[in-house]
Amino acid sequence: MNLYSEHYVSKTSERFVNKIWCLDNSIGESLIENKLVLPNGCFNVAIVSGNEIEVHTSKKKYQMNKGFYFCSQMTNKVLVNIQPKTKVTIIQLHAWTLSMFPEYDLSNFLDSIIKIDSAELPFEVQIETDISTLTNIINTYFEELNTSNPTKNTIEKICEIVKLHNEEINVSEISKSLNTSQRMLQIKFKIATGLTIKKYIQILKFRKSVDQMVNSNVEKMSLTDVALYNQYFDQSHFIKKFKDVTKTTPKMFNSDLYFLSKKR
């Protein structure tokens, strides 16, 4: 049994869904504890089956029993304990996806998790739905959403600009690109994501640096190399930002403790 697995949606659905991932202890007989998850600029819809998963964010501890959960943007590492006979399936949504539903105001929803009713989801899915069926349901819904919304909204455009500039752009430059006031962009982005644009950029830059550390030959790469490659001012600035999120230094970072994205 693989505790961690990733599953991918169609190319069209990828406009809104980054991936589906699973934490599967469904046939396990013992508690899996002290595993860690890093922020990545995405929202998560979690489907818990079996017993329970315990999640510690920077705000509080959540006991997540069988059901559906909506997880906000996270700004710090999250600690996870998974009970035996428990499986968690997580639909990872891009930062702009919730902005397609303007009735949601997420400006004060950060580092938090809420339990939701299945009826609150825009697509119909059951707790015990297998991954293949779930993927088909997700593809059907988001491919239709893509067809009905061919034009990108402001939040999606902001995120696209940030990506195109490799996270090396500020709000002033984004506002000029979109010919919109900085204040209006900040308000819209905060309502849609819970994050400031600056914080969103910082999270993406941080994840890039972690991925580089994990997927490169670290012995041949100095922290200065990683810092400069990812456009930090210097090594000390990189270490400070790294500690802000992980509460440890890059040299003490143990990737085996974390659920990290796999390379396709």
N, C-alpha and C positions, 0 to 999 in steps of 0.2 A: 504493500500500500504506500502510495506517495502522499505524504502529508500536505505538500503544496503542489498545486498544478495550475496551469494557465490554459485558457480556451479563448479562441479568437472569433470575432464576428465578421460579417461580410465587409468588403471594402466600403460599401455605401454606408453601412451602419457605423463604421469607424469614425464618421464625422461627429457622432455623438457619444459613442461607447468606446473606451480605450481597450477593454478586455473584460473577460469574466474569469475570476480566479476562485479556487477552492482550498479550504483548510479542512482536511478530511481525517478525523479521528473516529470514524463511525464503527470500525471494527477493533479499535484500540481498547485495551483493558486498563490503561493507566493515564493519569493526567499529564498533558503536555503543557509545561509552564515556562514562563519568562521568555517567550518568544517576542520579537519586536518588529514593529512596522514603522516605516519612515513616511513623512508627508511627501506628497507628489503632485499637489495641485489638482487632485480629482475628488469628486464626491463618490460615495459608495452606498449602494443598496445591498444590505446583507440579509440573507435568508438562512435562518438557523433551524436545523432539524436535530432531533435527538434530545440530548440533555441540556447543556449550557456552555456558553463561552463567557469568560470574564475579560473585560477590556478596561484598562486604565489609561485615560487620556490625561493631559496636563491639568484638567479641571476636576475630574471625579472618576470614581470606579463604577462601571456599568455591569450588571448581571443580566446577560442576554440569553433568555430561555427560548424555547421554540417560538418562532414568529418571524415577522418582517421588521427591518430596522433601516432608518435613514441616517447615514453618518455624514457629518459636516466636513468641511475642509479642516485638516489637522495642521498645526503649526509646529508641533514637537513630536518626538517619537511616541509610539503607543505600545504599551505592554499587553500581551495576550496570553491567557491561560485557557486551554481547551479541555473540557471534561471528556472522559471516555464516552464512546457511543454518540459522538457529536460531530456534525458536519456543518460547515459554514460555506455558503456559496455567495460570492460577492460580485455584483455588477458595478464595474468602475466607469463612472460617467465623467466626461470632460468638464472642465470648469464652466464652460458656457452652456452646457446642456440644460440646466435648470432655468436659464434665462428664456428658454422657449416657452416657459409656463409663467407668464408675468404676474400671476396671482400670488406667487411666493416671494416673501421678503425675508432674505437670509442675512440681513445686515448685522443682526445680533446673534447669529447662530454659528459658532466657531468652536472647534475642539469638543464637540458634543455629539451625542447619539440619541435619537428618539425612536420609540417603538411605534410602528404604524400598522394600520389595518390593510389587508391585501386590496380592499376596495379603493384605497387611496392611490394605488399604483395605476399608471395609465395603460398598462397591459395586464392581461389576466394570467396569473401563474399560481401554482399551488406549492405548498411547503415541500412536498416530496417530488416535485418535478425533476426529472433527470437532466443532466447537463446538455444532452443533445436536443431534447425538446425545448429546454429553456433558451438555448442559442437560437433555435428556429423562431421562437416567439419574439425574442429580442430583435432579430433581423427583420421579421415581418413588420413590427411596430415602427422601428427607426428608419427603415427604408421608405415607409409611407410618410413618416415625418419629414424625411429629406425631400421627397417629391412635393409635399405641400408647402415646404419652406425653402425654395431654391436660393433665396437671397439671405446672405449672412446678416445677422443683427449686430448691434454695436459691440456686445460682449465678445462674440465670436471673432469680430474684426480685431479687437484689442489683443486677444490671445494669439491670433494669427500673426499680427505685427510683431509681438514679442518673440514668437518662434522664429520668424524670418530674420530677426536681428540677433538671434542666438542669445537672448536675454540681456543684450547690451543696448538698452534703450531706456529712456526715462519718460515720465508722464507728459512732460512738455513736448517732447518729440512725437509721442503718440497723438496728442491732441492736434498738433499741426498736420499730421498725416491724415487725420479724420476730419479736420476742419471743424472741431468741436471744442468747447471750453474744457479746461482741465477739471474744473469743479464738477461739471456735468458728467464727465467720464468717471470721476472718482465716485460720485454718488451712485451712478448706475451699476458700476462694477461691485461696489460694496453690497448693494441690495441683492445682486444676482449671485454673489459668491461668498460673502461674509469677509472677504479679504480686501485690503487695499491693493492697488495695482503694483505698488512697490513690493509689498510682501509676497504677492504671487510670483513676481520675477525672482525674488530671493529664494523662494522654495524651489523653483525650477532649476536655478543655478546650482543650488545645494545638491539636488538629486543628480545632476549631471556630474558633479565632482565625485559623489559617492560611486556612481556607476563606473566612472573612469578608474577609481581606486580598485574596485572589485574586479573589473574585467581586464585590467592591465597587469603587467609584471611589476608589482609594487616595489620589488627589490631594486629594480633599475630606474624607478621614478621617485624623485625627491618630492617632499611636500611643496617645495617652491615651484617645481614643475607643474604639479597639479593646480596650485593656486594661480599661477600665471596663465596656464592654459584656459582656466575657467574665469579669467578676467577679475580675480580678486586683486586688491592693491598689492599685497605681499603675503608672505607665509603666515605672519602673525594675525593678519586680518582673516585669512582663511580658517585658521585654527579657532579663532574666537567665534566665527559664524558656525563652524562645525559643532563646537561645544554648546552653543545656544540651543541647537536642535537635539543632539544626541546625549548631551551631558557627559561626554567623554572626548578625548583628543583623537585626531586621525590615526596616530600611531597605536593607540589602545583599542581602536575600533575592531570588533570581531564580527565579520560578515556572517559567520555561522549562526549567530544569535538572531539574525534578521530574516524576514521574508522579503527577498529582493526580486525585482523583475528578472525574468529570464530573457535572454536574447533570442529573437526569432531566427 
